[in-house]
Amino acid sequence: MEERIPSRDEAYRLLTTYTQTESLVKHGLAVEAVMRYFARQRGGDEEQWGIVGLVHDLDYDQFPEQHCIRCAPWRAKRRRVIPGRRRCGRMAVVA
């Protein structure tokens, strides 16, 4: 399967599908903004960095005690990740 970066809209739909609490959705939006800022500062791809920030806690509501332990197999199973991102919390997936 070809790897591709999800669109910002796809990433936001994932966030709102898997995240039940309003505060965690707001957290994802805030981290997206911070990641975009750092991408500009460091010459990174602002869209890619923003999407990673947006979905970085995608598994937290479902698995708070296993956050970043449970997401790795789930994301690997989806096999749709941002190229070059392999650590949990730095991968974005597409539903």
Secondary structure, DSSP 8 states (H G I E B T S, - for coil): -------HHHHHHHHHHH---HHHHHHHHHHHHHHHHHHHHHT--HHHHHHHHHHTTTTTTT-GGGTTTSHHHHHHHHT---TT--STTS-----
